[in-house]
């Protein structure tokens, strides 16, 4: 017995549409953030009292630079996914909801690229 309407069957959408993908992406990002944040906090604690050149050398190590860029990209992606859920739940005007989602995505990508560029600039000695 099928409880789906003909329109839903024609569109190929269930009740949740693409919610499972969004939920899974947010959980994967959260799980990825756990070791990255632990690494970052331990790294920062190791830099307490260090001068600028020492911190710059720490960021300049290839492994640290790559992990820092991964942390920044994952963090902004996770934040954008979380904000999208809030917009979908609490903004009821459709055009405002869509505009908020796209503006937040744009801001998250822009901030992630800018932060990654800053890390590369410090890492490469620019």
N, CA and C atoms as a LAMMPS dump frame, in Angstrom:
ITEM: TIMESTEP
0
ITEM: NUMBER OF ATOMS
378
ITEM: BOX BOUNDS ff ff ff
-5.0000000000000000e+02 5.0000000000000000e+02
-5.0000000000000000e+02 5.0000000000000000e+02
-5.0000000000000000e+02 5.0000000000000000e+02
ITEM: ATOMS id mol type element x y z
1 1 1 N 0.848 -1.172 0
2 1 2 C 0 0 0
3 1 3 C 0.898 1.241 0
4 2 1 N 0.61 2.166 -0.884
5 2 2 C 1.405 3.39 -0.985
6 2 3 C 0.591 4.567 -0.474
7 3 1 N 1.219 5.375 0.367
8 3 2 C 0.549 6.529 0.951
9 3 3 C 1.023 7.836 0.35
10 4 1 N 1.713 7.784 -0.766
11 4 2 C 2.233 8.988 -1.39
12 4 3 C 1.261 9.488 -2.451
13 5 1 N 1.147 10.785 -2.558
14 5 2 C 0.248 11.363 -3.553
15 5 3 C 0.859 11.207 -4.945
16 6 1 N 0.044 11.277 -5.99
17 6 2 C 0.584 11.176 -7.348
18 6 3 C 1.588 12.288 -7.663
19 7 1 N 1.368 13.488 -7.132
20 7 2 C 2.283 14.584 -7.393
21 7 3 C 3.656 14.316 -6.781
22 8 1 N 3.678 13.798 -5.574
23 8 2 C 4.951 13.492 -4.917
24 8 3 C 5.671 12.368 -5.653
25 9 1 N 4.926 11.364 -6.079
26 9 2 C 5.543 10.273 -6.839
27 9 3 C 6.12 10.79 -8.152
28 10 1 N 5.432 11.727 -8.787
29 10 2 C 5.915 12.283 -10.047
30 10 3 C 7.191 13.1 -9.845
31 11 1 N 7.254 13.835 -8.757
32 11 2 C 8.432 14.639 -8.468
33 11 3 C 9.577 13.795 -7.902
34 12 1 N 9.245 12.636 -7.342
35 12 2 C 10.264 11.784 -6.748
36 12 3 C 10.725 12.263 -5.383
37 13 1 N 9.876 13.024 -4.702
38 13 2 C 10.248 13.57 -3.407
39 13 3 C 9.459 12.893 -2.303
40 14 1 N 10.136 12.639 -1.198
41 14 2 C 9.452 12.142 -0.013
42 14 3 C 9.039 13.324 0.844
43 15 1 N 8.619 13.034 2.05
44 15 2 C 8.17 14.091 2.947
45 15 3 C 9.312 15.02 3.326
46 16 1 N 10.515 14.468 3.43
47 16 2 C 11.65 15.27 3.893
48 16 3 C 12.438 15.907 2.76
49 17 1 N 12.127 15.605 1.537
50 17 2 C 12.834 16.117 0.359
51 17 3 C 14.319 15.799 0.47
52 18 1 N 15.161 16.79 0.734
53 18 2 C 16.611 16.538 0.802
54 18 3 C 17.125 16.678 2.222
55 19 1 N 16.279 16.531 3.2
56 19 2 C 16.667 16.742 4.583
57 19 3 C 17.706 15.766 5.088
58 20 1 N 17.668 14.525 4.598
59 20 2 C 18.626 13.528 5.07
60 20 3 C 20.037 13.907 4.645
61 21 1 N 20.195 14.377 3.421
62 21 2 C 21.519 14.798 2.948
63 21 3 C 22.053 15.951 3.792
64 22 1 N 21.203 16.9 4.07
65 22 2 C 21.599 18.062 4.873
66 22 3 C 21.975 17.63 6.287
67 23 1 N 21.157 16.787 6.877
68 23 2 C 21.412 16.282 8.23
69 23 3 C 22.733 15.54 8.28
70 24 1 N 22.979 14.672 7.29
71 24 2 C 24.208 13.892 7.251
72 24 3 C 25.427 14.79 7.051
73 25 1 N 25.315 15.777 6.168
74 25 2 C 26.438 16.701 5.94
75 25 3 C 26.79 17.468 7.211
76 26 1 N 25.778 17.869 7.95
77 26 2 C 26.032 18.605 9.189
78 26 3 C 26.702 17.699 10.22
79 27 1 N 26.281 16.443 10.305
80 27 2 C 26.882 15.519 11.266
81 27 3 C 28.309 15.168 10.877
82 28 1 N 28.566 14.965 9.588
83 28 2 C 29.927 14.661 9.134
84 28 3 C 30.847 15.838 9.425
85 29 1 N 30.381 17.057 9.18
86 29 2 C 31.183 18.239 9.481
87 29 3 C 31.452 18.344 10.98
88 30 1 N 30.453 18.04 11.797
89 30 2 C 30.631 18.105 13.251
90 30 3 C 31.658 17.083 13.718
91 31 1 N 31.586 15.87 13.181
92 31 2 C 32.545 14.831 13.558
93 31 3 C 33.954 15.221 13.097
94 32 1 N 34.073 15.804 11.916
95 32 2 C 35.387 16.241 11.423
96 32 3 C 35.943 17.374 12.276
97 33 1 N 35.065 18.209 12.809
98 33 2 C 35.531 19.333 13.619
99 33 3 C 36.117 18.9 14.956
100 34 1 N 35.68 17.783 15.496
101 34 2 C 36.153 17.357 16.82
102 34 3 C 37.679 17.202 16.851
103 35 1 N 38.287 16.361 16.008
104 35 2 C 39.753 16.253 16.078
105 35 3 C 40.464 17.534 15.633
106 36 1 N 39.862 18.253 14.682
107 36 2 C 40.502 19.489 14.224
108 36 3 C 40.546 20.539 15.336
109 37 1 N 39.465 20.674 16.086
110 37 2 C 39.433 21.645 17.181
111 37 3 C 40.371 21.208 18.305
112 38 1 N 40.418 19.909 18.597
113 38 2 C 41.342 19.421 19.624
114 38 3 C 42.786 19.727 19.211
115 39 1 N 43.132 19.439 17.953
116 39 2 C 44.467 19.762 17.445
117 39 3 C 44.749 21.255 17.572
118 40 1 N 43.777 22.085 17.191
119 40 2 C 43.965 23.533 17.216
120 40 3 C 44.166 24.048 18.636
121 41 1 N 43.374 23.575 19.569
122 41 2 C 43.503 24.027 20.963
123 41 3 C 44.849 23.6 21.537
124 42 1 N 45.255 22.357 21.283
125 42 2 C 46.565 21.896 21.759
126 42 3 C 47.677 22.725 21.123
127 43 1 N 47.54 23.004 19.837
128 43 2 C 48.534 23.833 19.146
129 43 3 C 48.603 25.238 19.711
130 44 1 N 47.451 25.826 20.007
131 44 2 C 47.438 27.169 20.592
132 44 3 C 48.038 27.183 21.992
133 45 1 N 47.735 26.166 22.767
134 45 2 C 48.311 26.093 24.112
135 45 3 C 49.835 26.016 24.024
136 46 1 N 50.327 25.306 23.023
137 46 2 C 51.772 25.211 22.814
138 46 3 C 52.409 26.53 22.403
139 47 1 N 51.606 27.464 21.936
140 47 2 C 52.126 28.765 21.491
141 47 3 C 51.984 29.866 22.542
142 48 1 N 51.465 29.531 23.712
143 48 2 C 51.294 30.534 24.768
144 48 3 C 52.662 31.108 25.131
145 49 1 N 52.752 32.414 25.089
146 49 2 C 53.995 33.102 25.434
147 49 3 C 54.988 33.2 24.292
148 50 1 N 54.668 32.612 23.149
149 50 2 C 55.587 32.662 22.007
150 50 3 C 55.478 34.004 21.298
151 51 1 N 56.546 34.383 20.636
152 51 2 C 56.524 35.628 19.87
153 51 3 C 55.896 35.378 18.489
154 52 1 N 55.707 36.451 17.744
155 52 2 C 55.031 36.384 16.446
156 52 3 C 55.768 35.459 15.485
157 53 1 N 57.076 35.521 15.468
158 53 2 C 57.857 34.705 14.533
159 53 3 C 57.709 33.208 14.827
160 54 1 N 57.604 32.852 16.102
161 54 2 C 57.422 31.44 16.457
162 54 3 C 56.053 30.934 16.009
163 55 1 N 55.032 31.761 16.217
164 55 2 C 53.685 31.377 15.793
165 55 3 C 53.625 31.305 14.274
166 56 1 N 54.265 32.23 13.623
167 56 2 C 54.318 32.238 12.162
168 56 3 C 55.026 30.979 11.645
169 57 1 N 56.074 30.577 12.312
170 57 2 C 56.776 29.342 11.927
171 57 3 C 55.89 28.124 12.165
172 58 1 N 55.114 28.137 13.24
173 58 2 C 54.197 27.026 13.525
174 58 3 C 53.131 26.92 12.437
175 59 1 N 52.55 28.059 12.074
176 59 2 C 51.535 28.058 11.002
177 59 3 C 52.18 27.673 9.676
178 60 1 N 53.459 28.022 9.498
179 60 2 C 54.159 27.751 8.245
180 60 3 C 54.51 26.297 8.014
181 61 1 N 54.45 25.475 9.038
182 61 2 C 54.682 24.046 8.827
183 61 3 C 53.558 23.501 7.959
184 62 1 N 53.9 22.73 6.92
185 62 2 C 52.868 22.276 5.97
186 62 3 C 51.683 21.552 6.614
187 63 1 N 51.947 20.659 7.547
188 63 2 C 50.852 19.923 8.182
189 63 3 C 49.943 20.886 8.937
190 64 1 N 50.521 21.819 9.664
191 64 2 C 49.714 22.774 10.423
192 64 3 C 48.91 23.68 9.506
193 65 1 N 49.51 24.138 8.418
194 65 2 C 48.793 25.01 7.485
195 65 3 C 47.613 24.273 6.855
196 66 1 N 47.829 23.03 6.441
197 66 2 C 46.747 22.247 5.824
198 66 3 C 45.638 21.987 6.833
199 67 1 N 46.002 21.589 8.057
200 67 2 C 44.985 21.328 9.078
201 67 3 C 44.225 22.594 9.45
202 68 1 N 44.91 23.724 9.483
203 68 2 C 44.24 24.987 9.794
204 68 3 C 43.253 25.375 8.697
205 69 1 N 43.628 25.173 7.447
206 69 2 C 42.715 25.456 6.335
207 69 3 C 41.522 24.498 6.365
208 70 1 N 41.773 23.219 6.675
209 70 2 C 40.661 22.266 6.816
210 70 3 C 39.727 22.665 7.95
211 71 1 N 40.301 23.101 9.065
212 71 2 C 39.488 23.555 10.195
213 71 3 C 38.607 24.726 9.787
214 72 1 N 39.185 25.701 9.126
215 72 2 C 38.429 26.892 8.724
216 72 3 C 37.322 26.549 7.728
217 73 1 N 37.643 25.758 6.712
218 73 2 C 36.633 25.386 5.718
219 73 3 C 35.5 24.578 6.324
220 74 1 N 35.844 23.606 7.155
221 74 2 C 34.833 22.769 7.795
222 74 3 C 33.979 23.585 8.758
223 75 1 N 34.615 24.482 9.493
224 75 2 C 33.891 25.301 10.463
225 75 3 C 32.872 26.211 9.768
226 76 1 N 33.292 26.875 8.699
227 76 2 C 32.364 27.767 7.995
228 76 3 C 31.248 26.975 7.308
229 77 1 N 31.563 25.797 6.777
230 77 2 C 30.533 24.97 6.148
231 77 3 C 29.515 24.502 7.189
232 78 1 N 30.007 24.045 8.332
233 78 2 C 29.122 23.582 9.404
234 78 3 C 28.24 24.728 9.912
235 79 1 N 28.826 25.903 10.069
236 79 2 C 28.053 27.061 10.533
237 79 3 C 26.97 27.44 9.525
238 80 1 N 27.315 27.393 8.245
239 80 2 C 26.344 27.728 7.202
240 80 3 C 25.188 26.723 7.203
241 81 1 N 25.496 25.442 7.373
242 81 2 C 24.441 24.431 7.425
243 81 3 C 23.523 24.657 8.622
244 82 1 N 24.1 24.993 9.757
245 82 2 C 23.298 25.262 10.951
246 82 3 C 22.411 26.477 10.79
247 83 1 N 22.947 27.539 10.206
248 83 2 C 22.145 28.748 9.979
249 83 3 C 21.016 28.469 8.995
250 84 1 N 21.271 27.627 7.997
251 84 2 C 20.222 27.296 7.036
252 84 3 C 19.041 26.619 7.726
253 85 1 N 19.323 25.731 8.666
254 85 2 C 18.242 25.065 9.409
255 85 3 C 17.432 26.091 10.194
256 86 1 N 18.119 27.035 10.809
257 86 2 C 17.42 28.077 11.572
258 86 3 C 16.54 28.911 10.645
259 87 1 N 17.071 29.301 9.489
260 87 2 C 16.273 30.085 8.54
261 87 3 C 15.044 29.306 8.08
262 88 1 N 15.243 28.027 7.754
263 88 2 C 14.122 27.22 7.263
264 88 3 C 13.046 27.039 8.335
265 89 1 N 13.449 27.002 9.586
266 89 2 C 12.489 26.799 10.665
267 89 3 C 11.767 28.077 11.083
268 90 1 N 12.439 29.214 11.028
269 90 2 C 11.884 30.411 11.656
270 90 3 C 11.564 31.562 10.711
271 91 1 N 11.985 31.51 9.465
272 91 2 C 11.612 32.561 8.51
273 91 3 C 10.506 32.003 7.618
274 92 1 N 9.352 32.622 7.649
275 92 2 C 8.199 32.078 6.937
276 92 3 C 7.929 32.792 5.613
277 93 1 N 8.579 33.91 5.373
278 93 2 C 8.457 34.587 4.088
279 93 3 C 9.454 33.941 3.131
280 94 1 N 8.946 33.323 2.069
281 94 2 C 9.779 32.485 1.215
282 94 3 C 10.956 33.229 0.593
283 95 1 N 10.721 34.421 0.042
284 95 2 C 11.825 35.135 -0.614
285 95 3 C 12.892 35.544 0.393
286 96 1 N 12.48 35.883 1.612
287 96 2 C 13.437 36.272 2.646
288 96 3 C 14.243 35.065 3.121
289 97 1 N 13.574 33.925 3.223
290 97 2 C 14.257 32.692 3.615
291 97 3 C 15.322 32.325 2.59
292 98 1 N 14.95 32.333 1.322
293 98 2 C 15.888 31.97 0.253
294 98 3 C 17.031 32.974 0.181
295 99 1 N 16.714 34.259 0.287
296 99 2 C 17.762 35.284 0.253
297 99 3 C 18.723 35.119 1.433
298 100 1 N 18.191 34.818 2.603
299 100 2 C 19.035 34.632 3.786
300 100 3 C 19.955 33.429 3.618
301 101 1 N 19.422 32.346 3.081
302 101 2 C 20.227 31.142 2.873
303 101 3 C 21.362 31.414 1.897
304 102 1 N 21.049 32.044 0.768
305 102 2 C 22.091 32.308 -0.227
306 102 3 C 23.104 33.342 0.262
307 103 1 N 22.653 34.335 0.977
308 103 2 C 23.572 35.331 1.521
309 103 3 C 24.509 34.69 2.542
310 104 1 N 23.992 33.815 3.365
311 104 2 C 24.814 33.133 4.356
312 104 3 C 25.811 32.194 3.686
313 105 1 N 25.374 31.481 2.66
314 105 2 C 26.297 30.612 1.916
315 105 3 C 27.417 31.441 1.289
316 106 1 N 27.051 32.544 0.673
317 106 2 C 28.051 33.41 0.052
318 106 3 C 29.034 33.941 1.09
319 107 1 N 28.526 34.395 2.229
320 107 2 C 29.388 34.916 3.288
321 107 3 C 30.304 33.827 3.833
322 108 1 N 29.777 32.614 4.02
323 108 2 C 30.588 31.507 4.54
324 108 3 C 31.708 31.16 3.573
325 109 1 N 31.401 31.07 2.284
326 109 2 C 32.437 30.762 1.302
327 109 3 C 33.456 31.89 1.216
328 110 1 N 32.995 33.122 1.239
329 110 2 C 33.897 34.266 1.183
330 110 3 C 34.828 34.29 2.389
331 111 1 N 34.281 34.071 3.576
332 111 2 C 35.1 34.054 4.787
333 111 3 C 36.074 32.881 4.794
334 112 1 N 35.643 31.717 4.315
335 112 2 C 36.53 30.553 4.266
336 112 3 C 37.69 30.797 3.3
337 113 1 N 37.404 31.371 2.158
338 113 2 C 38.466 31.67 1.188
339 113 3 C 39.406 32.741 1.74
340 114 1 N 38.843 33.782 2.337
341 114 2 C 39.683 34.839 2.908
342 114 3 C 40.564 34.334 4.036
343 115 1 N 40.006 33.504 4.916
344 115 2 C 40.79 32.95 6.017
345 115 3 C 41.86 32 5.494
346 116 1 N 41.54 31.206 4.489
347 116 2 C 42.526 30.298 3.893
348 116 3 C 43.644 31.086 3.231
349 117 1 N 43.296 32.159 2.565
350 117 2 C 44.303 33.021 1.946
351 117 3 C 45.226 33.607 3.014
352 118 1 N 44.661 34.019 4.148
353 118 2 C 45.479 34.563 5.237
354 118 3 C 46.433 33.519 5.787
355 119 1 N 45.949 32.29 5.939
356 119 2 C 46.824 31.217 6.432
357 119 3 C 47.955 30.968 5.431
358 120 1 N 47.614 30.912 4.156
359 120 2 C 48.644 30.686 3.13
360 120 3 C 49.646 31.839 3.088
361 121 1 N 49.161 33.03 3.264
362 121 2 C 50.055 34.198 3.246
363 121 3 C 51.065 34.111 4.393
364 122 1 N 50.582 33.752 5.585
365 122 2 C 51.471 33.61 6.737
366 122 3 C 52.389 32.419 6.537
367 123 1 N 51.834 31.31 6.045
368 123 2 C 52.619 30.08 5.878
369 123 3 C 53.714 30.238 4.844
370 124 1 N 53.421 30.981 3.788
371 124 2 C 54.398 31.153 2.717
372 124 3 C 55.302 32.35 2.912
373 125 1 N 55.109 33.036 4.032
374 125 2 C 55.997 34.15 4.374
375 125 3 C 55.724 35.427 3.618
376 126 1 N 54.487 35.61 3.173
377 126 2 C 54.165 36.805 2.397
378 126 3 C 53.802 37.933 3.172
